[in-house]
């Protein structure tokens, strides 16, 4: 049954969204599989809904520490930004900018 399968995908997406330890790669694979399912069995509307859940792939850098605790090198890695996370990050960036502005004002 298509409705039952769709419910399984929705429940799995909710699980991965709420469980940070589950991993973004697993959620990406889930949404891609869900999109394949909707392409085969769903309507144009359901395909669009799932397509809107697909993440953006971004390249980031992180500092890797050496065995002695010193900065060893920068490592490039790919991360996935889901649309629901993107909204949270924009709010967080705004708060960080406000804190930096307030700190700068207090030191002047």
C-alpha contacts under 8 A as a table, 3 or more apart, distances in Angstrom:
res1	aa1	res2	aa2	distance
1	X	4	X	5.46
1	X	5	X	6.43
2	X	5	X	5.15
2	X	6	X	6.09
2	X	41	X	7.23
3	X	6	X	5.05
3	X	7	X	6.18
4	X	7	X	5.05
4	X	8	X	6.40
5	X	8	X	5.09
5	X	9	X	6.44
6	X	9	X	5.11
6	X	10	X	6.20
6	X	34	X	8.00
7	X	10	X	5.01
7	X	11	X	6.07
8	X	11	X	5.17
8	X	12	X	6.09
9	X	12	X	5.12
9	X	13	X	6.07
9	X	30	X	7.48
9	X	34	X	6.47
10	X	13	X	5.11
10	X	14	X	6.18
11	X	14	X	5.09
11	X	15	X	6.19
12	X	15	X	4.99
12	X	16	X	6.26
12	X	30	X	7.76
13	X	16	X	5.22
13	X	17	X	5.99
13	X	27	X	6.79
13	X	30	X	7.25
13	X	31	X	7.52
14	X	17	X	5.03
14	X	18	X	6.16
15	X	18	X	5.33
15	X	19	X	5.95
16	X	19	X	5.13
16	X	20	X	7.01
16	X	22	X	5.96
16	X	23	X	7.35
16	X	24	X	7.76
16	X	26	X	7.82
16	X	27	X	5.93
17	X	20	X	7.00
17	X	27	X	7.78
19	X	22	X	5.60
20	X	23	X	6.31
22	X	26	X	7.13
23	X	26	X	5.68
23	X	27	X	6.79
24	X	27	X	5.04
24	X	28	X	6.15
24	X	80	X	6.78
25	X	28	X	5.01
25	X	29	X	6.26
25	X	80	X	7.89
26	X	29	X	5.14
26	X	30	X	6.20
27	X	30	X	4.94
27	X	31	X	6.20
28	X	31	X	5.26
28	X	32	X	6.14
28	X	54	X	7.25
28	X	55	X	7.21
28	X	80	X	7.98
29	X	32	X	5.13
29	X	33	X	6.10
30	X	33	X	5.14
30	X	34	X	6.03
31	X	34	X	4.86
31	X	35	X	6.06
31	X	50	X	7.09
31	X	53	X	7.11
31	X	54	X	6.49
32	X	35	X	5.03
32	X	36	X	6.32
32	X	54	X	7.45
33	X	36	X	5.05
33	X	37	X	6.22
34	X	37	X	4.99
34	X	38	X	6.16
34	X	50	X	7.10
35	X	38	X	5.09
35	X	39	X	6.01
35	X	47	X	6.35
35	X	50	X	5.83
35	X	51	X	6.54
36	X	39	X	5.07
36	X	40	X	6.35
37	X	40	X	5.28
37	X	41	X	5.99
37	X	42	X	7.24
38	X	41	X	5.12
38	X	42	X	4.25
38	X	43	X	7.04
38	X	46	X	6.41
38	X	47	X	5.38
38	X	50	X	7.76
39	X	42	X	5.83
39	X	43	X	7.48
39	X	44	X	7.93
39	X	47	X	5.99
42	X	45	X	7.91
42	X	46	X	5.83
42	X	47	X	6.54
43	X	46	X	5.25
43	X	47	X	6.25
44	X	47	X	5.12
44	X	48	X	6.20
45	X	48	X	5.17
45	X	49	X	6.30
46	X	49	X	5.05
46	X	50	X	6.35
47	X	50	X	5.31
47	X	51	X	5.97
48	X	51	X	4.93
48	X	52	X	6.10
49	X	52	X	5.32
49	X	53	X	6.88
50	X	53	X	5.15
50	X	54	X	7.01
51	X	54	X	5.44
52	X	83	X	7.62
53	X	82	X	6.76
53	X	83	X	6.38
54	X	82	X	6.48
54	X	83	X	7.45
55	X	80	X	5.68
55	X	81	X	5.10
55	X	82	X	4.12
55	X	83	X	6.32
56	X	80	X	5.55
56	X	81	X	5.15
56	X	82	X	6.43
56	X	83	X	8.00
57	X	78	X	6.56
57	X	79	X	5.80
57	X	80	X	4.67
57	X	81	X	6.47
58	X	78	X	5.58
58	X	79	X	5.35
58	X	80	X	6.18
58	X	81	X	7.32
59	X	76	X	6.75
59	X	77	X	5.74
59	X	78	X	4.52
59	X	79	X	6.26
60	X	76	X	5.67
60	X	77	X	5.46
60	X	78	X	6.05
60	X	79	X	6.89
61	X	74	X	6.22
61	X	75	X	5.42
61	X	76	X	4.43
61	X	77	X	6.16
62	X	74	X	5.58
62	X	75	X	5.37
62	X	76	X	6.58
62	X	77	X	7.78
63	X	71	X	6.75
63	X	72	X	7.36
63	X	73	X	5.95
63	X	74	X	4.60
63	X	75	X	6.29
64	X	71	X	6.23
64	X	72	X	5.65
64	X	73	X	5.46
64	X	74	X	5.93
64	X	75	X	6.62
65	X	68	X	7.81
65	X	69	X	5.55
65	X	70	X	5.55
65	X	71	X	4.61
65	X	72	X	5.05
65	X	73	X	7.20
66	X	69	X	5.24
66	X	70	X	5.38
66	X	71	X	5.96
66	X	72	X	4.90
67	X	70	X	7.42
81	X	85	X	6.30
81	X	86	X	6.19
82	X	85	X	5.20
82	X	86	X	6.11
83	X	86	X	5.02
83	X	87	X	6.75
84	X	87	X	5.67
84	X	88	X	6.93
85	X	88	X	5.08
85	X	89	X	6.17
86	X	89	X	5.08
86	X	90	X	6.25
87	X	90	X	5.26
87	X	91	X	6.48
88	X	91	X	5.25
88	X	92	X	6.21
89	X	92	X	4.90
89	X	93	X	6.04
90	X	93	X	5.13
90	X	94	X	6.26
91	X	94	X	5.15
91	X	95	X	6.34
92	X	95	X	5.10
92	X	96	X	6.20
93	X	96	X	5.02
93	X	97	X	6.15
94	X	97	X	5.13
94	X	98	X	6.20
95	X	98	X	5.03
95	X	99	X	6.20
96	X	99	X	5.11
96	X	100	X	6.19
97	X	100	X	5.11
97	X	101	X	6.13
98	X	101	X	5.06
98	X	102	X	6.13
99	X	102	X	5.06
99	X	103	X	6.08
100	X	103	X	5.07
100	X	104	X	6.09
101	X	104	X	5.09
101	X	105	X	6.16
102	X	105	X	5.07
102	X	106	X	6.23
103	X	106	X	5.16
103	X	107	X	6.36
104	X	107	X	5.27
104	X	108	X	6.38
105	X	108	X	5.28
